[in-house]
Amino acid sequence: YSDFSENVENYVVNVPANNDDYAFYSECYYGAGPADYNYFILGSYKNYYDDDTYLNYLASQKEAIRLAKKIIIDNDIKCDLEPVNSYVYTNKTLGINTINSNYRILKKYANIKLKKHLPIPLKCERAIEANDTFVFHPVKFVLSLTNIIKNKINIYENTRILGIDKENDFFIAHTKNGQIRAKKIVLACHYPFFIKPYYFPFRTTVEKSFLVASEVDKTRSFSAINIDRDVLSIRYHKNYKNYMIIASESASLSKNIDNVKKRDDIIWKMRTLFSPNIKYCWSNHDILTSDGIPLIGEIEPHLYLATGYNTWGMTNGILAGKLISDALQKRYNPYSELFNPLKDEKGIPSLIGYNIKNGYSFLNTKLIKNKKFYHDDVQIINEKGIDYGLYIDENKKIHKVYNQCPHMKCSLAFNYQTKTWDCPCHGSSFDIDGNVIYGPSKDDIKIRDSDQFTTSYR
């Protein structure tokens, strides 16, 4: 359900000097990650731009749907492709005007209807229904693509790119096991590991959502998401059993650090609104851009970026593949300027707002280190001006780590749900012994051998 392309990070595509031999480098196993399922909703309810740009974005999403269907059908990919009705709705009276205004723009260009109810008994003041949308299983889709291309390119799993330098006409990509020379590089990643060029952390923010799957008697052929502050996304999945999946409790990372409370909140929502048979619960990170448009294109000569899909990773991820492919081969693409990361920033007010929020998040990590939800098994202490995080496991063993993210120096928060130290600024995560699990941080927070363990817990 959460978007596959947004969660498996630090992918790098390598194009060697001869431009004929391509390789794909993945930090982890290709097709691994917390991703499960996703759906397409026609268009966008966030109108950041004028009508022409809005409709151009809509056309790009329809093109992505067409591309996805063509790839799946032409290659006979078994990924549970299924047409469903999709709904963008509001359960607030104040949201009716937003739904109506979007409907007036979209009705000339899309097969949609205006509704006052959803297919299930859930409060709905107004909704837009689109009946030419689809669901499919992205992991099955990606693994099938792997089988199709594996004889044409090399795929290197568990190969994290730690840095990129420029040497004459080549890029040098650094890994733990060696260097990769390439004339062109595509960074199709969740969160880029670098700050320069492009200063990505100042152009985006990270949203965290919580999801839960519950067993139900039967599935329904629809998906839905509301436009209200308390976001609720709904869809169904049928495997060996029938499941209803909801996503909610979405907020910036700095506001979503009490993972146990958020887990309990979404479980309560599922049980009271839909089904008590909870089977799975997890969380998801999404990269949000200041203007709501993904960042896909060249950020400096021969260095390409594809990320910031704003929760719509399956459409925008597929579109990114087409955009980057066309750019590499110098083919015209009607959407290249819309997604160009270097286009004139039309969302300056949003960009300023993002950086104010990001600055507040950073300061908040420094001012409030011992969180209210910490128990006696977690504590932040300071020794000789250095902050450390302490965690006592069930065997009474103390695990001590540096309490500062190597990426941009935010203080870390302990996640009781996953037993990890998480960065509330950009989403890096570390295990209880300080090993980096996922970035953007490239480095661990382990205590060096030269450091002395002098702490007595509390």
HUCORFEN-V408445 format. One line per field, one symbol per residue. burial: + if it has 24 or more other C-alpha atoms within 12 Angstrom, else -. A space follows every 10 residues. Layout:
BEGIN
burial->???
END
This chain:
BEGIN
burial->++++++++++ ++++++---- -+++++++++ ++++++++++ +++++++--- --++++++++ +++++++++- -+----+-++ ++-+++++++ +----+-+++ -++-++---+ -+++-+-++- ---+++++++ ++++++++++ ++--++---- ----+++-++ +++++----+ +++-+----+ ++++++++++ ++++-----+ ++++++++++ ++++++---+ ++++++++-- ++++++++-- --++++++++ ++++++++++ -++-++++++ ---++-++-+ ++++++++++ +++++++++- -+++++++++ ++++++++++ +++++-++-- --+-++++++ ++-------- +--++-++-- ++-+++--++ +--+--++++ +-----++++ ++-----+++ ++++++++++ ++++++--++ ++++++++++ ++++++++++ +++++++--- --------
END
